[in-house]
Amino acid sequence: MSQPTVLASDYFQSYSVVGLLAVVGVLFVAVAFGAGRLLRPVVPTPEKLLTYECGVDPVGEGWAHTQVRYYVYAFLYVVFAVDSIFLFPWATVFAAPGYGATTLVEMFIFLGFLAVGLLYAWKKGVLEWT
C-alpha cells in the first residue's frame, strides 16, 4: 500500500468513528423517547388539555398586545451588555507594554459610540417609563 492511501484510510477512519458516535447518539435519544411513549400513562382530561401559564387559568383571547418599549429596553440591555464584554480584552491589551496610548484612544472612541447610542435613545424618549 502506498503512503497516500494509508493517510486517506486513517482520515476516513476518524470520520467513521464520529459517524458511529452520531448514530449511537440518535439511537439513544430515539429509544429514550420510544420507551417514554410506551411506559407513560395516557389519561387525557380537560384540565390537562388547557394551556398552562404560571398557574393562572387562561382567560380571553390568545393574542396579547405588548408595547414595543419593552423590546427596546431588552435590546438596549443586550447592546450594552455585549459592548461591556469588549472592555475586558481592552483592559488586558491596555496593560501590555507599547499599547497604552493607542488602546486608550480606541476605547474612548468606542465609548463615544455607546454614548451617542444612549443619547439617541434618551432623545427619542425610549428611556422614560410611563
FENWO-V995839 format. One record per residue. RES is the residue in one small letter. OMEGA is omega in whole degrees, 0 to 359 (* if undefined). Layout:
BEGIN
res = [RES/RES]
omega = [OMEGA/OMEGA]
END
This chain:
BEGIN
res = [m/s/q/p/t/v/l/a/s/d/y/f/q/s/y/s/v/v/g/l/l/a/v/v/g/v/l/f/v/a/v/a/f/g/a/g/r/l/l/r/p/v/v/p/t/p/e/k/l/l/t/y/e/c/g/v/d/p/v/g/e/g/w/a/h/t/q/v/r/y/y/v/y/a/f/l/y/v/v/f/a/v/d/s/i/f/l/f/p/w/a/t/v/f/a/a/p/g/y/g/a/t/t/l/v/e/m/f/i/f/l/g/f/l/a/v/g/l/l/y/a/w/k/k/g/v/l/e/w/t]
omega = [181/183/180/179/179/178/179/179/177/181/182/177/178/176/178/176/178/179/179/177/178/179/179/178/179/178/179/179/180/179/180/178/179/179/178/180/181/187/184/175/179/180/181/175/180/180/180/182/178/172/184/176/174/177/182/178/180/180/175/183/176/181/178/179/178/180/184/182/179/177/179/176/180/180/178/178/181/180/183/177/179/180/179/177/180/179/182/177/178/181/179/179/180/181/181/181/177/182/188/185/182/181/177/178/180/181/177/174/179/179/175/177/177/180/178/177/178/177/178/179/179/180/179/179/182/187/178/181/180/*]
END
